Amino acid sequence: MNVKNFLQLPITKDFTVVAGSNGLHKPVQNVEILDFEFSPDIETVRETIFTPNSVILSSLLFAKQQPEYLLNAVESLIQLKASALAYKPVIYNDLPEEVIALANAHHFPILRFGGDEFFEKIILETMAYAKTQDYTFFLETIMKRLINEEVSDEQITSFLQQLNKPFEKYLFVANLQMQSLTNPQWMQPFLQLEPLLKSGVICKYKNSIFILVTNQSEQFQFENFLNEWLTLYNISTDELIVGYSQVHATQTEFHLAVREAYFARIMAEMDMTPTCHYKHLGSDILLLELHRKDPQFARNYVNGYLGPLLDEKADADLINTAITYISKKGNIKEVAVAHFCHPNTIRYRMTKIRQLVAPLDNDYVFYERLSAAVKLYLLHSKIAD
């Protein structure tokens, strides 16, 4: 959490930044109250009055008759590595120019309350937000490890214990992403449902959402359940790309279900389809495992085969056409529609692509090799994103 996040809390939404706007990136780990600590009449009893990375709340009562005390207070807070000072405008509405100048010079944010916000409520909301962010980071870290690492049964047991949910015997996982990521808030309705999922988990991972549901029955109709559940809470699936895992044993195959849903969603995105089930991927699973276990080898293969299309001097239409050609399973008419051009234009481009990358291959070998190279190229791009 940083000062910018602090200003986005419901209780601080009316705060204004009066100085140090270049320091809003500073981390916030605590919120403390300043009363009379910087009054010369008070003997400091602590070696460090405030902890580093704190937002300091104050009514500035200690400087009621002595505005010069404010400069000393801000100097001290900067030395103590406080993240920001937020003051309630009851004694001072505007601060002295020299205080503003000092804060700006040191990129130290000074914030003015918007109204009569209570100190205690600000502290509670800030700590609640920080706790939520910690849990979100924890879940995303677990998802990352499950996708990218080989985990043992002991590690899975540890993960499940830390998640502290009443998980049932079988696990079903979906990974969701919006077709267009123009709205960064699209995840929020899903994340708000997390407390309602008693035997499962909802969490974010990169630009996607994981929904993990457990059930006692291996025959549980997860896809139907998910669609009905989201409809119940008025969450539309029309703009979503969804990848579904196979059913797995929760206690021993937790990582496989997460990994399958993630890669199924990426394959759906590559194939320009709204949904994809891992069990229907066929031989594409081999490419997924190759890229996961030896990404450098996969990249070398892609660069070796598609190099003439990826060169900076190459016509961008060629690699884009190759990608669409594979996603449309070689259907020239569908590729032409996707590129808003005549089928003969696509045939010309495909002939040129073939001359550049595989002039001696027959039709079947050319398609097979181009398909593998394009899919590995897209896998690298999507996973890197």
N, C-alpha and C positions, 0 to 999 in steps of 0.2 A: 504494500500500500504506500502511496506517496501523497504529497500535498494536493495534487490535482484530484486524486481519488477522494481525499478528505472533503474537498469542495463539492463533490458530486453526491454526498450523502443527503437524504431528504431534509435533515435538520439544518444543514449548512448551505442549502441551495441558494439562499438569499445573501450569503456572504459576498463581499467584494474584495478584490485584491488591490490594496492601496500602495504597495511597494514590493519590490523583489520578485516581479513576475517571471524572471528568468530562473527562479529557484523552485518552481513548482514540481520538479522531478524528484526533489529530496524525499527520502524514505520516511515513513511515519510508523513508529513502533509503539508509541505511547502518547497519551494526552494528560497534561498536568495543569494545575491551577497556580497562577502567580498572584499572591496577595500583597505581602509587604517585604518580600525577600530582598528587594533592591532599595529599600529605604535605609538611609544612613543611620537611622535611629534603632535599627534592628540588627542584632549581632547574629551573623550567619552561624548556624549550628551544624551545617553539613559542608563537607569539603567540596562536593559538587551539588549545587542547589537543585539542578534539573538534570535528568538523564539525557544523553544524546538521542537524536532522532525523535524528539518529542514535539508535539504541537502544544504551545503554551497558551492557556486561556487566561484572560485578565480583564478586569474592569478599570485597571490603571489607577485604582484608588490611592496607591502609595505615592503617586505624583500629583495629587489633587491641587496642592498649592505650589508645587515645585516642578514645572515642566522640564527643567534641566535633568531631573532624575531619569527621564525617559531615554535620553541618549546613552546614559550609563547602563541602563537595563538592556537596551538592544545590543550594545557592545558586548555585554556579558553573555547574553544568549547566543550571540554569534560564536564567541570563544568556547562556550559549552557545547557547541555543535547542535543546538536545537534546530528543528526543521522549519518552524514558523512561529510567529506570534499572532494570536487572534484576540482582538480586543472588543469589548462591548462599549459602544459610544455613549456612556453615561456621564463620564467626566470630560472626555475629549471626543469630539466628533471628528475633527481633523488633527493630525499629528504635526509637530513642528517640522519645518522644511529640512533641518539638519538631520532629523531622525529618518525621514524618507530618503534623503540622499545617502546616508550611511547604509540603509537596508538595500537600496538599489546597487550600491557599489559592491556589496558582498553577496548579491543575489539571495538575500534573506527575505522570504515572503512575510509581509505583514497583512493580516486579513481583518476586515471590519465586520462585526456582526450585522446581520440584516434586520434584526429586531430584538425581541426579549427572549432569545433562546437560553435555556437553562444549561449551566455548565455540566451538571450531572448527566443530563440526557445526551448531550454531545459526546461525553465520555463513553456512555453505554452504547450508543449507536456506532461509534468508531470501533470499539472493541468487538462488537457483534459482527461488523463488516470484516474486520481483520480475521476473526475466527472462521468466517465463511470462506474467505479467500484462501486461508491455510488449508481447509478441507478440500476446496476445489483443486488447489495445486497438488495436494496429496493424491487425489484420485487421478488426475492427469498424469502424474508421475508413474503411478501403478499401470495405467493403460499403456504408457510408452514402453515400460519394461516388458509387459506381457506381449506386446507386438514385436519388439526388436530383439529380445533376449531369449535364451534357452533357460527356462526356469524349472526348478526341481519341485517335487511334491511338497517338500518342507517349506519352500518359499510360497507356494500357493496357499498352504495352510496358514502361513503367517499373514498373507494378504487378507484372507478371509476373516481371520481373527481381528485384524485392524479395522476392517470394514464394519465389523460388529453388527451384522444383519442376520435374521433367521433364514438363511439360505436353505432351499430344499434340494432334492436329489439331482434334478436335471436343469441344465442352464441353456437359455436361449438368448441370443444377442442380435441386436440390430444397430447398425451405424448409419446415421442420417446426416445429410448435408443439403443445403439449399442449392438449387440450380444456379441462382445468382446470389452472390455474397454482398450485394449492395447495401443490405440492411444488417448492420452488425448486431442488432438487438434480437435477431430471430431466435436465438437459443433460449432466451429468458423464459418463455412460456413452458418449455420442456424442463428446464432446471427447477422451476417452481413446483413441478409435480414430484420431485425427488422424495420429499417426506411422505408422500402418499403411497409410494411403492414399498410395501413392507418387506417383501422377500426379494428385493432386487435393488438396482442402483441406476441412477441417471447421472451422467457426468459429461463434461466437454473434453474434447481432445483436438487440439489445433482448431480448425474451422468446422468441426463436426461434433455430433452428439452421439454418445453411446447410451443405449437402453438395454440393460441386462435384467432378465426376468428368470426366476427359478420356479420349478413346479415339481410336484411328486410324480407326475405322469410323463412318460417319454412321448406320448401321443398328443401332448398339449398343443393346441392350434395357436401358436404364438403370433403369426401374422394377422390372423383374424382378431385375436385379442388386442393387439397393438392398434390396429385401425379403429376398432370399436372404442378403445380407451381414449385415444386422441380425439375421436369424434365427441365423446362424452364431455370432454373438457374444451371443446370448440377449437381444437388445433387442426388446421387443414394440412393434409399431406400432398396437396396438388403440386406444390413447387419443390417437393423433396426428391432427392436421390437416396435410395435406401439399399443397404447391403445386409443380407441375412446369413447368419451362421447355420451350421448344422446343429442338431441337438447334441449336447455333451454332458458328461458327468461333472457336476459342479466341483467336487473335491479334488479331482485329478486332471481335468481337462479344461479348466477355467481359461487358461491362456489360449488354447486352440479356438475356443468359441469367439473370444475377443478378436483374435488375429483374423479369423475367417470372415467375420462381419466387416472388419475394416477393409480387407482386400476385395471383398465382394462389392462394397460400395465404390471403391476406386475403379473396378472393372465396369460397373454400371455407368460411371461417369465417362469412361473411355469409349464405351459402346453406345453412348448417348441414349440410354434407356433409364426409366425411372426406378426400376428395381433389379436386383440380381441376387440369386441364391448361390452360395458357395458350392453347393452340391451339383450345380448345373455348369460349372466352369470347365469341366473336361480337362483337356491338355493344357489349358491356360494356367492350371495349378503349377505345372512344371516351371513356367516362366516366373510365376510369383515366388516360388521357393528359390529359384536361381538368383533372382534379384535380391531377395531377403538375405540369403546366405553368402552370396559373393557379388555384391553390387559393383565392385571394380571390374570383375570379369564381364559382367553384363554391360557396363558402360563401354568397355573396350570393344565388345562385339558390335554395339550400336554405332560407335564412332567409325569402326572399320567398314561396316556395311552401308550406313547412311551418310558417311562423311561427305560425299559429293553433294548431297541435298542440304546438309547442315552448314556447309561452308558459308562464310559471310557474303561472298560474292554470288552465291546461288540464288535463283529465283525463289522467293518465299512461297509462291503458289505451288511449287513442286512438293515440298514437305507437307504443306497443308492438304494438298490433294491426296498424297499418299496416306495420310492419317485418316481422312474421310473414307478413302477407298477400302481401308481395312475395317473401319467401324461399320461400313455398309456391306461388308462381306463380299466386296468386289462387284456390287451392283452399280453399273455405270450410270443408269438413269437416276438412281437415288443420289449418287455423288453429284451429278449435274444439278439436281434440284437444290442440294445443300449449298452449292457454290454459285447458284444463280447464273448458270451458263449452259451452253448447248452440250449434249453428250459427246459430240465430236471434239469439242475443246478438251474434255476429260480424257478421251481416247488419245489425243495428241500428247497431253501431259504425261499420261501413263507410258506411252511409247518412249518419251524422253527420259522418264525416270528409269525405265528398264535399261536404256542405253547407258545411263550413268552408273547404275549400281550392279547390274547383272545381265550384260548383253548376251551371254552364252546359255543362260538357264532356260529350260522350257517353261511353259505356263504354270505347271503345278509347282515346280521347284521355286520359281520366282515368287509366287504368291505365298508359299510357305515361309520362305526366308524373309520376305518383306513384312509379313504379318508378325513374325517373332521380333524382328528389329523394331518395328513401329510400336508394338506393345511394350517392349522393354524401355524404349525411349519415353513413352507416355508414363509408364510406371515411375521412372526416375523423376520426371517432371512433377507428377501429382504428389508423390511422397515428399519430395523436396519442398513443395508448397505447403 
